[in-house]
Amino acid sequence: MDLFPYTLRQNQKAIISTIKNTLENRENFILESGTGSGKTICALSATLPYALEHDKKIVYITRTNSQQRQVIMELRSIYENIKEDAEIKESLFGVGIQGRSNMCPQAREDKDLKEGNSEELSKYCANEKKKARTSKKGCMYYRNFVEKKELINQTSNWVRKQMPTAEEFIEHCTKKHLCPYELNKSLVREARVVVLPYIYVFNATIRNMLFDWLGVSEEDIILIVDEAHNLPDYIRDLFSTQLSVWMCKNCGNEARNYGDPSTGSGRFSISSFCNTLEDIIRELRDTYVYNILEEGIRKQSNHQSDAFLPRNEFLNEIYSRMKLNEKKMFDIIEDLVAYGEKIQEDKQKKNKLPRSYLHKLGLFLEFWMNLTDNQYAKLSVDASDGKNPRIEAYCLDPSVGTNIINKFHSSIHMSGTLEPLEEYRDSMGLSHNTTLISFSSPFPKENRKLLYLPDVTTKYSELMKDDTIQKKMWEYITTICNKFPQNTIVFFPSYNTLSLFQRNHDFSDIKKSVFLEEQRMSQTALMDLVSDFKNQGNKLGIGATLFSVIGGRISEGMDFPSKQLEIVLIVGIPYPKPTARQRGLQKYYEMKFHKGWEYTVQAPTARKLLQAIGRLIRDEKDKGVAIILDRRAPRFKPYLKELGKSIDIMKEIESTIG
C-alpha cells in the first residue's frame, strides 16, 4: 500500500490485495472493474513492490497510445508521492515504447516510410545504420546516437528525472537530432516498467527483439493487459492473413518492373501466374459471395459480404488452371520468396523502403497450403462493393497466439467490460486456476440511471414492416436533445444505421450544435471534433449533440468527465453482423466450449453497450443517464444489472441530472 499515491476508493484495497496474491502464487488474474475505478494505479501500486523485491520487470501493454500515456502519468504520480527513499525512487524508472513508424524521425517525415510494416522498417533502418557507421551517409539521428555520448547521457538523465510519455520523449529526442527508437532500446534494460503496444508481446519476431532489449527471460516478466476486452479480436486479426485482387495486381506490376521472370519450371511468367490468381479470386467471389450460377443469373439478392470457401477450393483452382501439383506449387512459392528477397535488396540499395509484394505473396501461399487445423476459417470476402475482393484465412481461436502468457511469472488482465470472465479466460487459453473477479462501479448508484424504451427497435424485420418505428426513434432523439441543454452523445449500432437516419431525417431538427463522426475521419480530425464537443459541455447551458457509432474510437477510448457528457442515447442493439466470419466463430466456440451464442454474440454485444455507457461516469461526482432505444435490451440484464424500463423518459432524465 506504501506506493499508492491517492486516497483509497471502494474496491481498490481488494484489487491490490488480489494482485499481490496472484504474484505470490505465480498465477493469472482477470479483473473487471468499472470505468474510472482506478485499475491502472491499483495494478502499478500492487506489482511494483513485488517487482522491486524479486527483481522482475513489468510489461504493461495497451491498445492505444492514449492508454499508454495514462500509465506513464500514473507512474509519475507514484514517483512524486515518494518523499524520502531515494533508492526506491531511482528503481521506479519506466519508459513508453511505440512502433518504429511512430518513433523514427525519418518515418514521421516520410509518408512511404510511415506506411511500412515492422519488418520493412527494420530492414530499412539496418541499412541506414550500416551506412551511418561506415560513412557520413545514412541516418543522421542514428549517427548522433553513436557519436554524441555526452548528449546521450544528458538526455538519458532527463528521461530518468522527467519520466516522459512516449510522445514527449519522441519530441525531445527529435529536437536534439537523436534517434528516439535507439535511445529507447538502451533505456529499456534499466526500466522497471515498460509500456508498449500489444504487438510487442504477441508478434513472435518483435517479442524476441523486445526480450533482447529487456535482458530478462519470460519468467521474470509480470504482464499487465490494459483494456483486455480488445485483446482476443486483436490477436485474431494479427494471426489472420489475406490475398486481395489489389495485392495480385501489385505483384504482377512488380514482376514486370523486374523483368517478369518465369516460374513453374519455365512454363509461365510470374505476372501471368498473378493474373490467374486475380481471376480465381474474382470467380470465387462470384460463386460463393454473389452466388451466381453458371448461366450468369444471380441466385439471391441479399448483399452478403463474405462466404465460406471449401477447404481446398483455391488451391484446386490453381492446380487445374496452371496444370500444377503440390510439389510444383511449393517450387513456385520458393521462386516467389527468392525473387522477393532480391527485390528487397535492390530497393534497399536505392535507399527505398524494402517492400516486395512477391515476397508477401510467397509467404501467403505457403501459409495457406500448410493450413490444416480447424482453428481457421477460409473465406471469400467482398467488402468494397466489388472493387477489391479477397480470400482470407481468418483465425477463429486467439489462443493460437497466447502460449507466451503462460511462460510469464504472472499476468493481470483488466477492463471495465469483460463479462463473462470465463469467456475471456477460455478464449485466451488461460488456466482454469485463473482468478476471476468482477467489481461493480464504486460510484453512487443514484448518479447514473440506465433505462430502455420498450416501443422502438432497430431489428431489421420490424423496421421493414412498420415505418413508424424509425420516425418514433427520431422523435425521442430530437425531443431529448432539445429539452436538455446537457452534452449528449447518440450512438448508432453501425455507420449504415447512422447513414439511414441521415438520409431520412433532418439533423437541423436539433436546436443546438451538432457534431458528426464520419467513417474515414482521420485521428487528428476526430480529436478536434471531440475537443469542440467537450468545450460545448464545459460552457454551462450551451450543450451539444454528437452522433457517433458504438464500438468505435469514441465509444471505447475517450473520457468525458463532469459536464462534458451527461446523456447517452444508444440507438438499437449492436449485434455482430451475421457474416460467414461471425457464423464460423460461433460454430467454433459452440464446438469447443458449447457456448457459441453466449461467447460470440451475447458477450461482445454486451461489452459494446457497457463501453458506450461507461463514457458517462468517470468519478464520484459525475451524473448521467443512458437510454437504450430498443425493446430487446432486457435480454442483456445479466450484464446491465441496473437496467430499468422507462415509464416517463423526460421526468426520469430530469430527476437524475436536473
Secondary structure, DSSP 8 states (H G I E B T S, - for coil): -TT--S---TTHHHHHHHHHHHHHTT-EEEEEE-TTS-HHHHHHHHHHHHHHHHT-EEEEEESSHHHHHHHHHHHHHHHHH--S-HHHHHHT-EEE---HHHH-HHHHH-HHHHT--HHHHHHHHHHHHHHHHHSS-S-HHHHHHHH-HHHHHHHHHHHHHH---HHHHHHHHHHTT--HHHHHHHHHTT-SEEEEETHHHHSHHHHHHHHHHHT--GGGEEEEESSGGGHHHHHHHHH-EEEEHHHHHHHHHHHHHTT--EETTTTEEHHHHHHHHHHHHHHHIIIIIS-B-TTS-BS------EEE--TTHHHHHHHHHHT--HHHHHHHHHHHHHHHHHHHHHHHHTTS----HHHHHHHHHHHHHT--STTEEEEEE--STTSS-EEEEEE--GGGG-GGGGGSSEEEEEES---SHHHHHHHTT--TT-EEEEE--SS-GGGEEEEE-TT----HHHHHH-THHHHHHHHHHHHHHHH--S-EEEEESSHHHHHHHHHHS-GGGS-SEEEE--TT--HHHHHHHHHHHHHHHHSTT--EEEEEETTSHHHHH----GGG--EEEE-S-------HHHHHHHHHHHHHHS-HHIIIIIHHHHHHHHHHHTTS--STT--EEEEE--TTGGGGTTT-TT-EE-SSHHHHHHHHH-
